Amino acid sequence: MYIPSAVFYTRADLASIGVTDVEIKSAIRRGCIIRVARGAYADAAMYSAMIPAERHILAIRATARGRTVSHQSAAVLHGLQMWAPDLGRVHVSVNAGQGGRRTDRSHVHTNRVAADSVTTVDGLTVTTVTRTAVDLARSLSFEAAVCVVDSALASGGTTVELLRSAVDTCAGLAGCSAARRVVEFADGRSESVGESRSRVYLQRYGFPAPELQVTLRHGGLTARPDFLIGGVIIEFDGKLKYTSERALFEEKKRQDQLMSLGWVMARLTWEDLASDAGARIVRRALERAEGLPEPLTVRGR
């Protein structure tokens, strides 16, 4: 059986060209096609070449069926960054007091969505960036919610004022207080999930709120570190920014220049954020910076 690439076929589509249920089951067993949603199938080779977000979008198209796409699924369509999202289910919302349900492949939320909280993305009805961010802030952990709300602000699709207004409209609903805390903590200057998680991590361990994305200049040097706390530069190192040996060399050169000007450096990795190791790194850096002269740089935005 051949299914054209980049599309999915429903069971009715296949039946219309003479493909029987027995043939569909046989094609699945042989690995020719894959079930992307209930009653929807795609070419297995095409599907295996997709990244998780692309697979999820295919599942959304096969599942939404006129309903409003929301929560994690809306975040994927808006291109928002999330930390370890569960893309195994397609999330949609219905304006009803009951009727919500969750299966292995979908989650139907009873989530009243006003007309001004809905937009269209590639022909699909989707909650706006603002509403998506608040829905997730109400339902995810603080850390995961900060990641997506930071991303929503950075995307330009919403503002702190719009988010606050959306939180006000959900007063009394489950998770509203948590969402308000997330919105007040969120900062669109965080440029990645790693930076967002680092900010939450620093707060968890009692460090002062860092300054974000401050431009430092001295002579021909211009640097824009992730975070500053006092005389310490804190960088999140996801090990993905160094696309070549040249990039690694330039980063090392920049770090050496900043240290020669009096800055103390601290780097955090994914592994550091999983334990108190990162807190020890930052504390040692702050201790080294105590009593040192102010670094020789001009600060700006």
N, C-alpha and C positions, 0 to 999 in steps of 0.2 A: 504494500500500500504506500502511495506517495502523498505526503502532505506538503504543500508549498512552504518554503521557509518564511519566517517572520510572521506567520499567522497561526491561528488555532482553528480547528474544526469542531463544531458541536456534533453530538450524536445524531441530531436531525440532519445536519449537513451531510454527514457520511451516509446516512440511510437514503438520502435523496439521490445519491450516485450509486446506490446498490450495495453499499458496504454493510454487512450484517453485524450484529452484536458478537457473534462467534468470531468473525474475522477481526474485529476490534480487539477482543481479548487475546487472540493469537498474536496480533501485532505488538501488543504490550508485552507479552511473554517473551517474544523474540527481540525486544529492545528496539523496535522500529519506531514506535511512537511512545509518548508518555502522557499520562493524565495530568493536566495542569489545574483542573477544577472538576467538580462534578459534571459529567457529561461533556467535557471539553478536552481536546487532545491536540498535541503539537508534535512536530517532527523531533525525534530524540536527539539527532545530531545537532540541529539548530539550538535546541534547549540546552544541551550540555556546554555549548560555546558561550552561553549568556552569563553575565555576572549576576549575583543574587538580586540586585535591584531590578534588572531587566526581567528576570524570571517572575519577580513579584508583580511587575506591571502587567505582564502577560496574564497572570492569575487574576489581577484586578479586572482586566477587560473581560475575562471569561466569567467573572463572578458578580460584578456590580449590578448588572441588569437594571439600570435606571435608578438605582438607589444612590444616596450620597456617600461617596468615599470619604473616610475620616480616619482619625488617629494615625497609627504608623503608616498605613497605606497612603493617606493624604500627604504625609511627610515625604514619602518616597516620590510621589508625583510632583511635589514642590521642590524636590532636590535638596531637602534639609538633611544635615548631618545628624546621625544618631549614634549612640553608644550601644553596641551589641543588640541591635533591634531584632525582635522575633518576627521574621518575615514569613513564617509558616502559615499564618492566617491572613486572609483579606479582611480588612475592617471597613464596615459600612454602618451608617446611622439611619434610623427610621424615626420619624416624628410620631411616636406612639408611647403611651404610658406603660405598655407591656408588649411582649412579643420578641424581646431580645433573646438571643441564643448563641451558643458557641459550639462549633464542631471542630474537627481536626483541620479543616481548611478555611473556615470563615468565622468571623465574630460580628454578629449583628447587635449594635448598640441601640438601646432606646434612649435617644439623645436628641432632644428637641433643638433643631437648628433653624434659626431665623433666616429669612431670605437674604438679608445683608451679610450673612456669615457663609454664603455659598458662592463659589465661582466655577469657572469651567477650565479644565486643563486637558488639552488634546481630545476634546469632545466628551470628556467625562465630567460629571457633576461632583465637585470636591469642596470640602470645607476650606475656607480661606486660610492663608498662612496664620493669621491671628487666631482664628478659632482652633485650628489644628494644634498650634503651640499650647493654647490653654487647655484643650482636651488632654493632651499628653502630660502637661504639668499637673493636672488633677489625678492622673492615673499611674504615672511612672514614679520610680524612686527619685529623690531629690537630685542625685548625681546625674541620672539619665535625663531627667527633665531639664536640668540646666544646660546640658549639651545641646538639646534640640531647640530650646528657647534662645540660647546664644546664637545658634545658626539662623534662626528665624529673623533675629535682629540684624545679623550680619548680611543677610540676603537682601535687605531693603524692603522686604515684603510686609513688614510691620514696624511699629514703634513701641516704646515703653508706654506711651500714653494710650495707644490702642489696646495693648495687652491689659493694662490696668482697668480700662473700661470694660473689656470682655470678662475679666475676673469679677468685676462688680456685678455683672448680670447673672453670674452663677452663684451669688451669695446664698448660703444655706444648702447647697448641693454637696455631695460627697467630694472631698478632695479640694474644695475651693480655698480653704485656708493654706493648704500646701502649695497650691498654684500661686497664691499671692506671695508667699515666701520666695518661690522660684523666680517670679517676675522681678521682685525687688533685688534679687541677687544677680540676675542675668546681665550680661554685658556683651554687646555686639562686636566689641573689639577683640574678643577671643576668636582666633582664626582657625581653630581645629578642635576636634573632640578631645585631643590630648591636652590642649591648653584649658579647655573648660573643666575637664576632670582635675587638672592640676590646681585650679582655683578652688574647687570644692575641697580638695585634699588639704591645701594650705589652711583653709578655714577650719576643717575638722581637727587639725592638730594645733589650733590656737595661734597661728601666725598672723601678723598684721595684714590687712587687705593690701595686696600688691598694686603698684601702678602698672598699667598695661600699655604696651606698644609705645613707649616713650622714645623719641628720636634723640640719640646722643651724637654730638659732633665734636671733633677735635682735629684741626688742620684738614687734611684730606680724608679723614675717616668719618663715615656716617654709619651708625649702627641703630638698629631698632629691635632691642631685645624683647622677649615675651613678657617678662615681669621684672620689676624692681622692688626691692624692700631695703630701704636704707642704702648702704653702699654695696649691696649684693645684687648681681644680675642672676635671675633664675630662668633657665631655658628648658622647655620640654623638648626632649630628643626622641622622636618617634622612629628614628633610624630610616626614614623614608625620604628625607630632604636631600641626602647626598647621592645624587644621580650619577656621579663620576668621581674618580680620584681627584680631579681638579676642584670639584665642589667641596670635597672633604678638606683639601689643602686650604682653600679660601676661607672655610669656616674656622679651621685651626689658626690661621693667620689673624683673622678678626678677633678671636678669643685672646690670643697673645697680646694684640694691640690694646684691647680693653683692660687686660690685667696690668699691662705696663703703665696705664693711666690711673691705676689705683682701684679698679673694680675687682671685687671678689666674685668668682663664678661658681654657680651650682647648677648641675644638670640633672634632670629627672627623666626617667624612662618609664615605660609601661610597667616593668617589673617593680620599680620603686614605689609606684602608686598602689601596689597590691599589698603593701605591708608598711611598717613604720620606718623602713629603710630611707625613704625619701625625706621624712621628717628629720632623721639624723643628719642627712646630707645638708639640709638647709640650716639646721641649728649650728653645725660646725662652720658653715660659711658665714653666718651672722656673727659667730664668736670671733672669727678671723678678722672681720670688718670692724669690730669694736676698737675705737681709739685711733683708727687710721684717718689720715687727712681726707677731705672730700675729694672724690675722683676728679681728674682734670678733663672735664667734658662740659659742653654747653647742652642744656636740655631743651627739648621743644616737642612739638607735635607734628 
